[in-house]
Amino acid sequence: MEIIKVENMSFSYSKEEIFKDFNIVINKGEWITILGHNGSGKSTLTKVMIGLLKKETGIIKINGIELTEENVYDVRKNIGIVFQNPDNQFVGSTVKDDLAFGLENLCLAHDEIEMRIEKYLTKVNMLEYKDKEPHNLSGGEKQRVAIAAVLSMEPEIIILDEATSMLDPKGKEEVIEVIKNLSENNTVITITHNLSEAILSDRVIVLNKGKIVLDGKPLAVFKETEKILSAGLDLLPSMKIANKLAELNYQDEELKGILWELNSKM
Amino acid sequence: MGIEFENVNYKYDKRNAKYAIKNIDLKIDSLNEFICLVGHTGSGKSTLIQHMNGLILANSGIVKVSGSDVKKTRNINSVRRKVGMVFQFPEYQLFEETVEKDIIFGPTNFGVSKKEAILKAKEVAKLVGLEQTILEKSPFNLSGGEMRRVAIAGVLAMEPDILILDEPTVGLDPKGQREMMELFKKIHQTTKKTIIVVTHDMDVVSEYSTRVIVMKEAEKKFDGLARDLFLDQKLLEELNLKKPTYIKIAEKINKKLNRNYQIGCLSLAELIKEIVKGE
């Protein structure tokens, strides 16, 4: 079932055309990764998709409802976004207050608010930090709180825009673990440069100059080495090895056969 | 001459038992070293590098830069000029109307004439891979990677003996990250100056470093060659560090295909050499 559908969308920043007649369908329950070099249009695409930036032409449908200026705020209630910088997303003076802020804006009953705070902090493994001040948390902990705050609004679609790129390796692992869990019940869109994160998702699309140049299962996409390189991305390490060995004309079928498995748990 | 630490200790809160850095002895030459400084968040890396140019003064112990004690020196600016520091996201610190003005801000503050500083700006812009035409542009109309290069050029323009960079590749895409590391390699090769890079990326450590320093819980736990660090399984576990990609891959191939590649390959090129040689 389609949850987001973009048809013939065009968008420009002042005079620079970013998208022209762009199409994409995202299915319900999918975990989709958008890859592309800086400036390829990844963030712009997600912002246009949810009406944060105004498209020039085309149709965007969320859950079958066409996005218009009148309904954009209602439709967006169904979408949560986590951004790159863990320090820029806090409003509350404690972790708990931070979640409560969004929930009070939804005009929920007190009990319901308490219940959701408990539920979603548990989900990201941060319940014991509920009375802590956000600025005392590590980067990974901050991002997990930001994710909990987004989840507590119970959106169907969750977008993570380079949510792990500023974290240290431990923080990255913590957040990726949380994303993996989310993807079981939600539609998740991640924008990332981290190939080991992308490889876990259901579907990868590669953007270059505002066009989709690759779209498919992660491994199938990563095998398209020429297109990956021309999109300004890095190859998976196993692919680099395969390429080098081919250049040297080195035959080793046994090794070739297992190279893919080497990526599986990178 | 370089930087020397003798039994250096520092606490952010003296009433607290927790040290930010503890018992640090360290000697860094001002030439020919490419040092990667690693350790988990909160291990003391940033505190350590801030001691190197007098931004933080030790509670006890001695820090010497070019032979003079940082605490006793009357001219802390000369220390800061010798040890150039590029902070995380340095592009946020750009502020001038043009790139050229931004780059010459440091040198002119240190008393270099404007004319000389402009010549220097042209030179460092070239070194960091910026087009000369960019010098007249506003730094705020540049891409993220370009802005970061401008900020680095601004530090290089002060002609430091040693260059320290705190996580210089964070937030860049993989291509930008590689280009940035290649830039430091080039600066290192052309100027011979010692470069210290704070990083979490073990692939950067294995490919670029001539020396690795590992911090854990305020103490220096390792100081030596990348190969020695990455081949010491027990130490890696103790320091909670991962192995670089190509070492992991070599181990997996050995295990799966029952082969005997030596596992100390620090880069793709080394691994390929090992595979091809094994024929």
Interface residues (C-beta under 8 A of the other chain):
Chain A: H37 N38 G39 Q84 S138 G139 E162 S165 M166 D168 P169 K170 G171 H193 L195 G232 L233 D234 P237 S238 K240 I241 K244 L245 L248 Y250 D252 E254 L255 I258 E261 L262 M266
Chain B: H40 T41 G42 S143 G144 G145 V170 G171 L172 D173 P174 K175 G176 R178 H200 K242 T245 Y246 K248 I249 K252 I253 K256 L257 L268 L271 I272 I275 V276 E279
